């Protein structure tokens, strides 16, 4: 991670690297440690995870389904919210190896709030979602 990047981009690069290191072997504990103790998390399953333990349970629910994953964050708009707090919004390109060594890919919209705690950058808020094919206006 080049230290010549702006501070918010550096924070995002640190989080992305930590997430990928943990996801390489689908290490649930290491994945959950990328998140703040009081994190709020919307992922790819129904429900809202509040707290690091709930995030660990979320990642554990994929054990046996996901063998490894890699995330590339792209087109990220990074904004300072406060001293040591960054908002990053853009896209995340996932490359998964599913059970049986089956490859899978997906691109999601991403919103992350990053904080510096416990001597490292962590995710305080995580919201990933599919891009809607049409405006979500409901039935007419």
C-alpha positions in Angstrom: 0.0 0.0 0.0 1.7 3.2 -1.1 2.0 5.7 1.7 1.7 8.4 -1.0 -2.1 7.8 -1.2 -4.4 10.2 0.5 -5.1 9.1 4.1 -8.7 7.9 3.4 -7.4 5.8 0.5 -4.7 4.4 2.8 -7.3 3.4 5.4 -9.4 1.7 2.7 -6.3 -0.1 1.3 -5.4 -1.4 4.8 -9.0 -2.7 5.3 -9.1 -4.3 1.9 -5.8 -6.0 2.4 -6.8 -7.3 5.9 -10.2 -8.6 4.5 -8.5 -10.4 1.6 -5.8 -12.0 3.9 -8.6 -13.4 6.1 -10.9 -14.4 3.2 -8.0 -16.2 1.3 -8.6 -19.3 3.6 -12.1 -18.3 4.7 -10.9 -17.6 8.3 -14.1 -16.6 10.1 -12.3 -15.2 13.2 -9.8 -13.2 11.1 -12.7 -11.9 8.9 -14.7 -10.7 11.9 -11.6 -9.0 13.3 -11.6 -6.6 10.3 -14.8 -5.2 11.8 -15.2 -2.9 14.8 -16.7 -4.4 18.0 -19.8 -2.3 17.5 -20.1 -2.7 13.8 -23.4 -2.5 11.8 -23.4 -4.9 8.8 -25.7 -5.6 5.9 -24.3 -8.4 3.8 -25.6 -11.0 1.3 -28.1 -12.8 3.6 -31.3 -11.5 5.2 -30.9 -9.8 8.5 -28.9 -7.0 10.1 -25.8 -8.0 12.0 -24.9 -5.7 14.9 -21.6 -6.3 16.6 -18.5 -8.3 15.7 -19.9 -11.6 17.1 -22.9 -11.3 14.8 -20.5 -10.7 11.8 -18.5 -13.8 12.8 -21.8 -15.8 12.8 -22.6 -14.3 9.3 -19.3 -15.4 7.9 -19.5 -18.8 9.6 -22.8 -19.4 7.8 -20.8 -19.6 4.6 -18.3 -22.2 5.9 -18.5 -25.3 3.7 -19.9 -23.1 0.8 -17.1 -20.7 0.3 -13.5 -22.0 0.2 -11.9 -18.6 -0.4 -12.7 -15.1 -1.6 -11.0 -12.0 -2.9 -12.4 -8.5 -2.9 -11.3 -5.7 -5.2 -12.7 -2.3 -4.2 -13.2 -0.1 -7.3 -14.5 3.4 -8.1 -14.4 4.3 -4.4 -15.3 7.8 -3.4 -13.7 8.4 0.0 -14.8 11.2 2.3 -13.7 12.3 5.7 -16.6 12.2 8.2 -14.5 13.2 11.2 -10.9 12.9 12.4 -10.0 9.2 11.8 -13.4 8.3 10.3 -13.8 7.7 6.6 -16.7 6.9 4.3 -16.0 4.9 1.2 -18.6 4.2 -1.4 -18.2 2.5 -4.8 -18.1 -1.1 -6.0 -16.7 -4.4 -4.9 -15.7 -7.1 -7.3 -15.7 -10.5 -5.6 -13.9 -13.6 -6.8 -15.0 -16.7 -4.9 -13.9 -20.3 -4.9 -17.0 -22.2 -3.8 -17.1 -25.8 -2.5 -15.7 -28.2 -5.0 -13.3 -25.5 -6.3 -16.1 -23.9 -8.3 -15.2 -20.3 -9.3 -17.8 -17.5 -9.0 -17.8 -13.8 -9.5 -20.1 -10.9 -8.5 -19.9 -7.1 -8.4 -21.8 -5.3 -5.7 -22.3 -1.7 -4.6 -20.4 -1.0 -1.4 -20.6 1.5 1.4 -18.1 1.3 4.3 -17.4 3.5 7.3 -13.9 3.0 8.5 -12.5 3.9 12.0 -9.0 3.6 13.5 -9.3 1.5 16.7 -7.2 -1.2 18.5 -4.2 0.1 16.5 -5.7 -0.7 13.1 -8.3 0.4 10.6 -11.6 -1.4 11.1 -15.0 -1.4 9.4 -17.7 0.3 11.6 -20.5 0.1 9.0 -20.7 -2.2 6.0 -23.5 -2.2 3.5 -23.1 -4.2 0.2 -26.0 -4.6 -2.2 -26.8 -5.6 -5.8 -27.3 -2.8 -8.2 -31.1 -2.7 -9.0 -32.0 -3.6 -12.6 -34.9 -1.1 -12.5 -35.8 1.6 -10.0 -37.2 0.1 -6.8 -40.7 1.7 -7.1 -42.7 -1.4 -6.1 -45.7 -2.9 -7.8 -48.1 -0.7 -9.8 
